[in-house]
Amino acid sequence: MKLPHRKTVYLTFDDGPIPEVTPWVLELLDRYSVKATFFCVGDNVRKYPEVYQQLLDRGHKTGNHTFNHLQGWNSKTSLLLNNTAKAAALIDSILFRPPHGHMRMPQNHALQKAGYKVIMWDVVTRDYSRFMTSKQVLQNVKRYTRDGSIIVFHDSLKAEKKMKYALPLAIEWLLAQGYSFELIPE
C-alpha cells in the first residue's frame, strides 16, 4: 500500500525570543497544534531565559541567529564565527541562520566546517518591512509557498503588528490547502 504524499512546510521565526511577542506566538501555535523552529539571537536568550525555555518546553526547535544579530556580509569570518559561538553557549542547536540572510561563501563554508547546518528560507514574509502592509505579508505566504517551503516570520517588535495579523491567517490558509507543519531536521 502506498501512502499519499503530504504537503509539508517549515514555519520559522527569527530574532527572538522577547517577552513582548514570543509568548503570543507560542499561544497561537498551541491553538493550531503547530510546531516551529525559532532562530534565536543569543543576547535575547541571555536577557530572557524564561521565554527561551518556553520554546523548548512546548516542543519547538531552536537555532542560532548569532549573539548580536551580526550581519555576516559586513563582518570578518572570524568575527561571525566568534559571535555565533558566543550564542551557541546559550543555544544548544547545530541549526544556523544568518541575520538578514546575508553572508559570504567563505563564511558559509567556515560555519559548516564548525559543525553548523545553515538554514535559509524560500518564503520571506517581509513582516518587518515598513513598505509592506499586513495584507501583503499574508499574500507573500499565499503566493510563494510550495511543498517543502521554509517560511520565515519574525518574533520582534519591528514585525509585531504585521506578524500578528498575517500569522494566524497564514496558518489557517496553509491548513486549508492541506499542508502539514514540520520542524526543521538537524
PyMOL commands that place a pseudoatom at each C-alpha (Angstrom):
pseudoatom trace, name=CA, resn=MET, resi=1, chain=A, elem=C, hetatm=0, pos=[0.000, 0.000, 0.000]
pseudoatom trace, name=CA, resn=LYS, resi=2, chain=A, elem=C, hetatm=0, pos=[1.376, 3.388, -0.990]
pseudoatom trace, name=CA, resn=LEU, resi=3, chain=A, elem=C, hetatm=0, pos=[0.706, 6.238, 1.403]
pseudoatom trace, name=CA, resn=PRO, resi=4, chain=A, elem=C, hetatm=0, pos=[-0.429, 9.561, -0.061]
pseudoatom trace, name=CA, resn=HIS, resi=5, chain=A, elem=C, hetatm=0, pos=[2.154, 12.346, -0.146]
pseudoatom trace, name=CA, resn=ARG, resi=6, chain=A, elem=C, hetatm=0, pos=[1.634, 15.030, 2.487]
pseudoatom trace, name=CA, resn=LYS, resi=7, chain=A, elem=C, hetatm=0, pos=[2.398, 18.613, 1.594]
pseudoatom trace, name=CA, resn=THR, resi=8, chain=A, elem=C, hetatm=0, pos=[4.846, 19.940, 4.175]
pseudoatom trace, name=CA, resn=VAL, resi=9, chain=A, elem=C, hetatm=0, pos=[6.015, 23.400, 5.231]
pseudoatom trace, name=CA, resn=TYR, resi=10, chain=A, elem=C, hetatm=0, pos=[8.543, 24.512, 7.811]
pseudoatom trace, name=CA, resn=LEU, resi=11, chain=A, elem=C, hetatm=0, pos=[7.447, 27.532, 9.836]
pseudoatom trace, name=CA, resn=THR, resi=12, chain=A, elem=C, hetatm=0, pos=[10.346, 29.530, 11.263]
pseudoatom trace, name=CA, resn=PHE, resi=13, chain=A, elem=C, hetatm=0, pos=[10.789, 32.687, 13.321]
pseudoatom trace, name=CA, resn=ASP, resi=14, chain=A, elem=C, hetatm=0, pos=[13.845, 34.935, 13.512]
pseudoatom trace, name=CA, resn=ASP, resi=15, chain=A, elem=C, hetatm=0, pos=[15.150, 37.464, 16.043]
pseudoatom trace, name=CA, resn=GLY, resi=16, chain=A, elem=C, hetatm=0, pos=[13.502, 36.440, 19.333]
pseudoatom trace, name=CA, resn=PRO, resi=17, chain=A, elem=C, hetatm=0, pos=[12.842, 35.457, 21.929]
pseudoatom trace, name=CA, resn=ILE, resi=18, chain=A, elem=C, hetatm=0, pos=[11.355, 38.556, 23.508]
pseudoatom trace, name=CA, resn=PRO, resi=19, chain=A, elem=C, hetatm=0, pos=[8.674, 38.770, 26.202]
pseudoatom trace, name=CA, resn=GLU, resi=20, chain=A, elem=C, hetatm=0, pos=[6.559, 41.280, 24.268]
pseudoatom trace, name=CA, resn=VAL, resi=21, chain=A, elem=C, hetatm=0, pos=[5.934, 38.993, 21.271]
pseudoatom trace, name=CA, resn=THR, resi=22, chain=A, elem=C, hetatm=0, pos=[7.156, 35.402, 21.660]
pseudoatom trace, name=CA, resn=PRO, resi=23, chain=A, elem=C, hetatm=0, pos=[4.565, 34.288, 24.261]
pseudoatom trace, name=CA, resn=TRP, resi=24, chain=A, elem=C, hetatm=0, pos=[1.768, 35.432, 21.920]
pseudoatom trace, name=CA, resn=VAL, resi=25, chain=A, elem=C, hetatm=0, pos=[3.336, 33.405, 19.091]
pseudoatom trace, name=CA, resn=LEU, resi=26, chain=A, elem=C, hetatm=0, pos=[3.571, 30.349, 21.340]
pseudoatom trace, name=CA, resn=GLU, resi=27, chain=A, elem=C, hetatm=0, pos=[-0.089, 30.612, 22.356]
pseudoatom trace, name=CA, resn=LEU, resi=28, chain=A, elem=C, hetatm=0, pos=[-1.139, 30.871, 18.717]
pseudoatom trace, name=CA, resn=LEU, resi=29, chain=A, elem=C, hetatm=0, pos=[0.975, 27.889, 17.693]
pseudoatom trace, name=CA, resn=ASP, resi=30, chain=A, elem=C, hetatm=0, pos=[-0.505, 25.868, 20.574]
pseudoatom trace, name=CA, resn=ARG, resi=31, chain=A, elem=C, hetatm=0, pos=[-4.026, 26.778, 19.427]
pseudoatom trace, name=CA, resn=TYR, resi=32, chain=A, elem=C, hetatm=0, pos=[-3.332, 25.253, 15.987]
pseudoatom trace, name=CA, resn=SER, resi=33, chain=A, elem=C, hetatm=0, pos=[-1.060, 22.434, 17.272]
pseudoatom trace, name=CA, resn=VAL, resi=34, chain=A, elem=C, hetatm=0, pos=[1.758, 23.749, 15.085]
pseudoatom trace, name=CA, resn=LYS, resi=35, chain=A, elem=C, hetatm=0, pos=[5.454, 23.324, 15.877]
pseudoatom trace, name=CA, resn=ALA, resi=36, chain=A, elem=C, hetatm=0, pos=[8.038, 25.782, 14.571]
pseudoatom trace, name=CA, resn=THR, resi=37, chain=A, elem=C, hetatm=0, pos=[11.766, 26.439, 14.543]
pseudoatom trace, name=CA, resn=PHE, resi=38, chain=A, elem=C, hetatm=0, pos=[12.938, 29.643, 16.235]
pseudoatom trace, name=CA, resn=PHE, resi=39, chain=A, elem=C, hetatm=0, pos=[16.278, 31.139, 15.172]
pseudoatom trace, name=CA, resn=CYS, resi=40, chain=A, elem=C, hetatm=0, pos=[17.206, 32.965, 18.347]
pseudoatom trace, name=CA, resn=VAL, resi=41, chain=A, elem=C, hetatm=0, pos=[19.515, 35.893, 18.980]
pseudoatom trace, name=CA, resn=GLY, resi=42, chain=A, elem=C, hetatm=0, pos=[21.877, 34.874, 21.773]
pseudoatom trace, name=CA, resn=ASP, resi=43, chain=A, elem=C, hetatm=0, pos=[21.644, 38.177, 23.617]
pseudoatom trace, name=CA, resn=ASN, resi=44, chain=A, elem=C, hetatm=0, pos=[17.846, 37.819, 23.736]
pseudoatom trace, name=CA, resn=VAL, resi=45, chain=A, elem=C, hetatm=0, pos=[18.251, 34.303, 25.148]
pseudoatom trace, name=CA, resn=ARG, resi=46, chain=A, elem=C, hetatm=0, pos=[20.628, 35.747, 27.759]
pseudoatom trace, name=CA, resn=LYS, resi=47, chain=A, elem=C, hetatm=0, pos=[18.173, 38.516, 28.703]
pseudoatom trace, name=CA, resn=TYR, resi=48, chain=A, elem=C, hetatm=0, pos=[15.012, 36.373, 28.605]
pseudoatom trace, name=CA, resn=PRO, resi=49, chain=A, elem=C, hetatm=0, pos=[15.971, 32.796, 29.521]
pseudoatom trace, name=CA, resn=GLU, resi=50, chain=A, elem=C, hetatm=0, pos=[12.454, 32.057, 30.760]
pseudoatom trace, name=CA, resn=VAL, resi=51, chain=A, elem=C, hetatm=0, pos=[10.962, 32.909, 27.351]
pseudoatom trace, name=CA, resn=TYR, resi=52, chain=A, elem=C, hetatm=0, pos=[13.609, 30.764, 25.636]
pseudoatom trace, name=CA, resn=GLN, resi=53, chain=A, elem=C, hetatm=0, pos=[12.757, 27.887, 27.972]
pseudoatom trace, name=CA, resn=GLN, resi=54, chain=A, elem=C, hetatm=0, pos=[9.086, 28.212, 26.986]
pseudoatom trace, name=CA, resn=LEU, resi=55, chain=A, elem=C, hetatm=0, pos=[10.088, 27.495, 23.377]
pseudoatom trace, name=CA, resn=LEU, resi=56, chain=A, elem=C, hetatm=0, pos=[11.793, 24.292, 24.417]
pseudoatom trace, name=CA, resn=ASP, resi=57, chain=A, elem=C, hetatm=0, pos=[9.122, 23.239, 26.927]
pseudoatom trace, name=CA, resn=ARG, resi=58, chain=A, elem=C, hetatm=0, pos=[6.435, 23.492, 24.245]
pseudoatom trace, name=CA, resn=GLY, resi=59, chain=A, elem=C, hetatm=0, pos=[8.316, 21.230, 21.857]
pseudoatom trace, name=CA, resn=HIS, resi=60, chain=A, elem=C, hetatm=0, pos=[9.631, 23.785, 19.402]
pseudoatom trace, name=CA, resn=LYS, resi=61, chain=A, elem=C, hetatm=0, pos=[13.126, 23.643, 17.948]
pseudoatom trace, name=CA, resn=THR, resi=62, chain=A, elem=C, hetatm=0, pos=[15.692, 26.426, 18.186]
pseudoatom trace, name=CA, resn=GLY, resi=63, chain=A, elem=C, hetatm=0, pos=[18.550, 27.568, 16.013]
pseudoatom trace, name=CA, resn=ASN, resi=64, chain=A, elem=C, hetatm=0, pos=[21.395, 30.080, 16.260]
pseudoatom trace, name=CA, resn=HIS, resi=65, chain=A, elem=C, hetatm=0, pos=[20.935, 33.582, 14.792]
pseudoatom trace, name=CA, resn=THR, resi=66, chain=A, elem=C, hetatm=0, pos=[24.256, 34.931, 16.210]
pseudoatom trace, name=CA, resn=PHE, resi=67, chain=A, elem=C, hetatm=0, pos=[24.669, 36.621, 19.565]
pseudoatom trace, name=CA, resn=ASN, resi=68, chain=A, elem=C, hetatm=0, pos=[24.138, 40.234, 18.435]
pseudoatom trace, name=CA, resn=HIS, resi=69, chain=A, elem=C, hetatm=0, pos=[22.189, 39.785, 15.171]
pseudoatom trace, name=CA, resn=LEU, resi=70, chain=A, elem=C, hetatm=0, pos=[25.504, 40.273, 13.416]
pseudoatom trace, name=CA, resn=GLN, resi=71, chain=A, elem=C, hetatm=0, pos=[25.262, 40.766, 9.673]
pseudoatom trace, name=CA, resn=GLY, resi=72, chain=A, elem=C, hetatm=0, pos=[27.865, 38.468, 8.173]
pseudoatom trace, name=CA, resn=TRP, resi=73, chain=A, elem=C, hetatm=0, pos=[28.113, 40.306, 4.880]
pseudoatom trace, name=CA, resn=ASN, resi=74, chain=A, elem=C, hetatm=0, pos=[29.785, 43.250, 6.653]
pseudoatom trace, name=CA, resn=SER, resi=75, chain=A, elem=C, hetatm=0, pos=[31.878, 41.200, 9.097]
pseudoatom trace, name=CA, resn=LYS, resi=76, chain=A, elem=C, hetatm=0, pos=[35.087, 39.224, 9.031]
pseudoatom trace, name=CA, resn=THR, resi=77, chain=A, elem=C, hetatm=0, pos=[34.612, 35.468, 9.052]
pseudoatom trace, name=CA, resn=SER, resi=78, chain=A, elem=C, hetatm=0, pos=[36.401, 35.177, 12.398]
pseudoatom trace, name=CA, resn=LEU, resi=79, chain=A, elem=C, hetatm=0, pos=[34.024, 37.728, 13.965]
pseudoatom trace, name=CA, resn=LEU, resi=80, chain=A, elem=C, hetatm=0, pos=[30.970, 35.878, 12.613]
pseudoatom trace, name=CA, resn=LEU, resi=81, chain=A, elem=C, hetatm=0, pos=[32.280, 32.554, 13.921]
pseudoatom trace, name=CA, resn=ASN, resi=82, chain=A, elem=C, hetatm=0, pos=[33.076, 34.018, 17.350]
pseudoatom trace, name=CA, resn=ASN, resi=83, chain=A, elem=C, hetatm=0, pos=[29.694, 35.741, 17.607]
pseudoatom trace, name=CA, resn=THR, resi=84, chain=A, elem=C, hetatm=0, pos=[27.943, 32.511, 16.592]
pseudoatom trace, name=CA, resn=ALA, resi=85, chain=A, elem=C, hetatm=0, pos=[29.968, 30.517, 19.134]
pseudoatom trace, name=CA, resn=LYS, resi=86, chain=A, elem=C, hetatm=0, pos=[29.021, 33.025, 21.843]
pseudoatom trace, name=CA, resn=ALA, resi=87, chain=A, elem=C, hetatm=0, pos=[25.344, 32.423, 21.015]
pseudoatom trace, name=CA, resn=ALA, resi=88, chain=A, elem=C, hetatm=0, pos=[25.943, 28.652, 20.908]
pseudoatom trace, name=CA, resn=ALA, resi=89, chain=A, elem=C, hetatm=0, pos=[26.893, 28.759, 24.580]
pseudoatom trace, name=CA, resn=LEU, resi=90, chain=A, elem=C, hetatm=0, pos=[23.216, 29.574, 25.218]
pseudoatom trace, name=CA, resn=ILE, resi=91, chain=A, elem=C, hetatm=0, pos=[21.506, 27.862, 22.272]
pseudoatom trace, name=CA, resn=ASP, resi=92, chain=A, elem=C, hetatm=0, pos=[22.015, 24.108, 22.005]
pseudoatom trace, name=CA, resn=SER, resi=93, chain=A, elem=C, hetatm=0, pos=[21.495, 23.613, 18.272]
pseudoatom trace, name=CA, resn=ILE, resi=94, chain=A, elem=C, hetatm=0, pos=[23.524, 22.982, 15.142]
pseudoatom trace, name=CA, resn=LEU, resi=95, chain=A, elem=C, hetatm=0, pos=[20.980, 24.943, 13.074]
pseudoatom trace, name=CA, resn=PHE, resi=96, chain=A, elem=C, hetatm=0, pos=[22.161, 28.385, 11.982]
pseudoatom trace, name=CA, resn=ARG, resi=97, chain=A, elem=C, hetatm=0, pos=[20.519, 31.189, 10.027]
pseudoatom trace, name=CA, resn=PRO, resi=98, chain=A, elem=C, hetatm=0, pos=[22.464, 34.343, 9.155]
pseudoatom trace, name=CA, resn=PRO, resi=99, chain=A, elem=C, hetatm=0, pos=[20.771, 37.611, 10.112]
pseudoatom trace, name=CA, resn=HIS, resi=100, chain=A, elem=C, hetatm=0, pos=[19.269, 39.313, 7.073]
pseudoatom trace, name=CA, resn=GLY, resi=101, chain=A, elem=C, hetatm=0, pos=[20.122, 36.157, 5.112]
pseudoatom trace, name=CA, resn=HIS, resi=102, chain=A, elem=C, hetatm=0, pos=[23.477, 37.638, 4.184]
pseudoatom trace, name=CA, resn=MET, resi=103, chain=A, elem=C, hetatm=0, pos=[26.891, 36.081, 4.428]
pseudoatom trace, name=CA, resn=ARG, resi=104, chain=A, elem=C, hetatm=0, pos=[29.740, 35.401, 2.076]
pseudoatom trace, name=CA, resn=MET, resi=105, chain=A, elem=C, hetatm=0, pos=[30.544, 31.937, 0.723]
pseudoatom trace, name=CA, resn=PRO, resi=106, chain=A, elem=C, hetatm=0, pos=[33.734, 31.543, 2.829]
pseudoatom trace, name=CA, resn=GLN, resi=107, chain=A, elem=C, hetatm=0, pos=[31.630, 32.249, 5.937]
pseudoatom trace, name=CA, resn=ASN, resi=108, chain=A, elem=C, hetatm=0, pos=[29.117, 29.595, 4.899]
pseudoatom trace, name=CA, resn=HIS, resi=109, chain=A, elem=C, hetatm=0, pos=[31.930, 27.070, 4.470]
pseudoatom trace, name=CA, resn=ALA, resi=110, chain=A, elem=C, hetatm=0, pos=[33.524, 28.035, 7.808]
pseudoatom trace, name=CA, resn=LEU, resi=111, chain=A, elem=C, hetatm=0, pos=[30.204, 27.644, 9.644]
pseudoatom trace, name=CA, resn=GLN, resi=112, chain=A, elem=C, hetatm=0, pos=[29.625, 24.234, 8.075]
pseudoatom trace, name=CA, resn=LYS, resi=113, chain=A, elem=C, hetatm=0, pos=[33.178, 23.184, 8.941]
pseudoatom trace, name=CA, resn=ALA, resi=114, chain=A, elem=C, hetatm=0, pos=[32.451, 24.256, 12.540]
pseudoatom trace, name=CA, resn=GLY, resi=115, chain=A, elem=C, hetatm=0, pos=[29.503, 21.836, 12.566]
pseudoatom trace, name=CA, resn=TYR, resi=116, chain=A, elem=C, hetatm=0, pos=[26.566, 24.119, 11.797]
pseudoatom trace, name=CA, resn=LYS, resi=117, chain=A, elem=C, hetatm=0, pos=[23.764, 23.340, 9.367]
pseudoatom trace, name=CA, resn=VAL, resi=118, chain=A, elem=C, hetatm=0, pos=[22.928, 26.595, 7.552]
pseudoatom trace, name=CA, resn=ILE, resi=119, chain=A, elem=C, hetatm=0, pos=[19.174, 27.015, 7.047]
pseudoatom trace, name=CA, resn=MET, resi=120, chain=A, elem=C, hetatm=0, pos=[17.848, 29.703, 4.735]
pseudoatom trace, name=CA, resn=TRP, resi=121, chain=A, elem=C, hetatm=0, pos=[14.259, 30.116, 3.503]
pseudoatom trace, name=CA, resn=ASP, resi=122, chain=A, elem=C, hetatm=0, pos=[12.302, 30.356, 0.304]
pseudoatom trace, name=CA, resn=VAL, resi=123, chain=A, elem=C, hetatm=0, pos=[9.332, 32.359, 1.635]
pseudoatom trace, name=CA, resn=VAL, resi=124, chain=A, elem=C, hetatm=0, pos=[10.247, 35.557, 3.431]
pseudoatom trace, name=CA, resn=THR, resi=125, chain=A, elem=C, hetatm=0, pos=[7.068, 37.238, 4.631]
pseudoatom trace, name=CA, resn=ARG, resi=126, chain=A, elem=C, hetatm=0, pos=[8.705, 40.660, 4.981]
pseudoatom trace, name=CA, resn=ASP, resi=127, chain=A, elem=C, hetatm=0, pos=[6.636, 41.260, 8.114]
pseudoatom trace, name=CA, resn=TYR, resi=128, chain=A, elem=C, hetatm=0, pos=[9.392, 43.634, 9.269]
pseudoatom trace, name=CA, resn=SER, resi=129, chain=A, elem=C, hetatm=0, pos=[9.205, 45.933, 6.221]
pseudoatom trace, name=CA, resn=ARG, resi=130, chain=A, elem=C, hetatm=0, pos=[7.739, 49.394, 6.543]
pseudoatom trace, name=CA, resn=PHE, resi=131, chain=A, elem=C, hetatm=0, pos=[6.953, 49.184, 2.819]
pseudoatom trace, name=CA, resn=MET, resi=132, chain=A, elem=C, hetatm=0, pos=[4.602, 46.202, 3.223]
pseudoatom trace, name=CA, resn=THR, resi=133, chain=A, elem=C, hetatm=0, pos=[1.055, 46.132, 4.537]
pseudoatom trace, name=CA, resn=SER, resi=134, chain=A, elem=C, hetatm=0, pos=[-0.199, 43.344, 6.768]
pseudoatom trace, name=CA, resn=LYS, resi=135, chain=A, elem=C, hetatm=0, pos=[-2.277, 42.027, 3.868]
pseudoatom trace, name=CA, resn=GLN, resi=136, chain=A, elem=C, hetatm=0, pos=[0.790, 41.971, 1.601]
pseudoatom trace, name=CA, resn=VAL, resi=137, chain=A, elem=C, hetatm=0, pos=[2.660, 39.945, 4.234]
pseudoatom trace, name=CA, resn=LEU, resi=138, chain=A, elem=C, hetatm=0, pos=[-0.137, 37.359, 4.114]
pseudoatom trace, name=CA, resn=GLN, resi=139, chain=A, elem=C, hetatm=0, pos=[-0.120, 37.453, 0.306]
pseudoatom trace, name=CA, resn=ASN, resi=140, chain=A, elem=C, hetatm=0, pos=[3.598, 36.620, 0.313]
pseudoatom trace, name=CA, resn=VAL, resi=141, chain=A, elem=C, hetatm=0, pos=[2.791, 33.370, 2.115]
pseudoatom trace, name=CA, resn=LYS, resi=142, chain=A, elem=C, hetatm=0, pos=[-0.060, 32.541, -0.254]
pseudoatom trace, name=CA, resn=ARG, resi=143, chain=A, elem=C, hetatm=0, pos=[1.834, 33.468, -3.413]
pseudoatom trace, name=CA, resn=TYR, resi=144, chain=A, elem=C, hetatm=0, pos=[5.188, 31.793, -2.754]
pseudoatom trace, name=CA, resn=THR, resi=145, chain=A, elem=C, hetatm=0, pos=[4.571, 28.762, -0.533]
pseudoatom trace, name=CA, resn=ARG, resi=146, chain=A, elem=C, hetatm=0, pos=[5.152, 25.375, -2.154]
pseudoatom trace, name=CA, resn=ASP, resi=147, chain=A, elem=C, hetatm=0, pos=[5.605, 21.852, -0.840]
pseudoatom trace, name=CA, resn=GLY, resi=148, chain=A, elem=C, hetatm=0, pos=[8.755, 21.896, 1.292]
pseudoatom trace, name=CA, resn=SER, resi=149, chain=A, elem=C, hetatm=0, pos=[8.823, 25.677, 1.748]
pseudoatom trace, name=CA, resn=ILE, resi=150, chain=A, elem=C, hetatm=0, pos=[10.656, 27.213, 4.670]
pseudoatom trace, name=CA, resn=ILE, resi=151, chain=A, elem=C, hetatm=0, pos=[8.618, 30.247, 5.724]
pseudoatom trace, name=CA, resn=VAL, resi=152, chain=A, elem=C, hetatm=0, pos=[10.138, 32.978, 7.899]
pseudoatom trace, name=CA, resn=PHE, resi=153, chain=A, elem=C, hetatm=0, pos=[8.258, 35.318, 10.208]
pseudoatom trace, name=CA, resn=HIS, resi=154, chain=A, elem=C, hetatm=0, pos=[9.866, 37.446, 12.938]
pseudoatom trace, name=CA, resn=ASP, resi=155, chain=A, elem=C, hetatm=0, pos=[9.064, 37.493, 16.639]
pseudoatom trace, name=CA, resn=SER, resi=156, chain=A, elem=C, hetatm=0, pos=[10.273, 41.041, 17.075]
pseudoatom trace, name=CA, resn=LEU, resi=157, chain=A, elem=C, hetatm=0, pos=[8.810, 44.426, 17.929]
pseudoatom trace, name=CA, resn=LYS, resi=158, chain=A, elem=C, hetatm=0, pos=[9.556, 45.665, 14.431]
pseudoatom trace, name=CA, resn=ALA, resi=159, chain=A, elem=C, hetatm=0, pos=[7.372, 42.939, 12.886]
pseudoatom trace, name=CA, resn=GLU, resi=160, chain=A, elem=C, hetatm=0, pos=[4.807, 42.546, 15.651]
pseudoatom trace, name=CA, resn=LYS, resi=161, chain=A, elem=C, hetatm=0, pos=[1.781, 44.297, 14.160]
pseudoatom trace, name=CA, resn=LYS, resi=162, chain=A, elem=C, hetatm=0, pos=[2.022, 42.737, 10.704]
pseudoatom trace, name=CA, resn=MET, resi=163, chain=A, elem=C, hetatm=0, pos=[3.005, 39.312, 12.008]
pseudoatom trace, name=CA, resn=LYS, resi=164, chain=A, elem=C, hetatm=0, pos=[0.070, 39.252, 14.442]
pseudoatom trace, name=CA, resn=TYR, resi=165, chain=A, elem=C, hetatm=0, pos=[-2.300, 39.948, 11.559]
pseudoatom trace, name=CA, resn=ALA, resi=166, chain=A, elem=C, hetatm=0, pos=[-0.761, 37.624, 8.990]
pseudoatom trace, name=CA, resn=LEU, resi=167, chain=A, elem=C, hetatm=0, pos=[0.398, 34.617, 11.031]
pseudoatom trace, name=CA, resn=PRO, resi=168, chain=A, elem=C, hetatm=0, pos=[-2.994, 33.233, 12.149]
pseudoatom trace, name=CA, resn=LEU, resi=169, chain=A, elem=C, hetatm=0, pos=[-4.475, 33.774, 8.690]
pseudoatom trace, name=CA, resn=ALA, resi=170, chain=A, elem=C, hetatm=0, pos=[-1.438, 32.158, 7.063]
pseudoatom trace, name=CA, resn=ILE, resi=171, chain=A, elem=C, hetatm=0, pos=[-1.693, 29.109, 9.325]
pseudoatom trace, name=CA, resn=GLU, resi=172, chain=A, elem=C, hetatm=0, pos=[-5.409, 28.760, 8.591]
pseudoatom trace, name=CA, resn=TRP, resi=173, chain=A, elem=C, hetatm=0, pos=[-4.797, 29.103, 4.846]
pseudoatom trace, name=CA, resn=LEU, resi=174, chain=A, elem=C, hetatm=0, pos=[-1.932, 26.597, 4.878]
pseudoatom trace, name=CA, resn=LEU, resi=175, chain=A, elem=C, hetatm=0, pos=[-4.034, 24.067, 6.805]
pseudoatom trace, name=CA, resn=ALA, resi=176, chain=A, elem=C, hetatm=0, pos=[-6.952, 24.598, 4.397]
pseudoatom trace, name=CA, resn=GLN, resi=177, chain=A, elem=C, hetatm=0, pos=[-4.568, 23.924, 1.485]
pseudoatom trace, name=CA, resn=GLY, resi=178, chain=A, elem=C, hetatm=0, pos=[-3.624, 20.584, 3.065]
pseudoatom trace, name=CA, resn=TYR, resi=179, chain=A, elem=C, hetatm=0, pos=[-0.181, 21.497, 4.366]
pseudoatom trace, name=CA, resn=SER, resi=180, chain=A, elem=C, hetatm=0, pos=[1.301, 19.916, 7.481]
pseudoatom trace, name=CA, resn=PHE, resi=181, chain=A, elem=C, hetatm=0, pos=[3.883, 21.660, 9.634]
pseudoatom trace, name=CA, resn=GLU, resi=182, chain=A, elem=C, hetatm=0, pos=[7.200, 20.007, 10.442]
pseudoatom trace, name=CA, resn=LEU, resi=183, chain=A, elem=C, hetatm=0, pos=[10.272, 21.015, 12.412]
pseudoatom trace, name=CA, resn=ILE, resi=184, chain=A, elem=C, hetatm=0, pos=[13.491, 21.571, 10.500]
pseudoatom trace, name=CA, resn=PRO, resi=185, chain=A, elem=C, hetatm=0, pos=[15.591, 18.421, 10.884]
pseudoatom trace, name=CA, resn=GLU, resi=186, chain=A, elem=C, hetatm=0, pos=[19.101, 18.635, 12.287]
for i in range(1, 186): cmd.bond("trace and resi %d" % i, "trace and resi %d" % (i + 1))
show_as sticks, trace
zoom trace
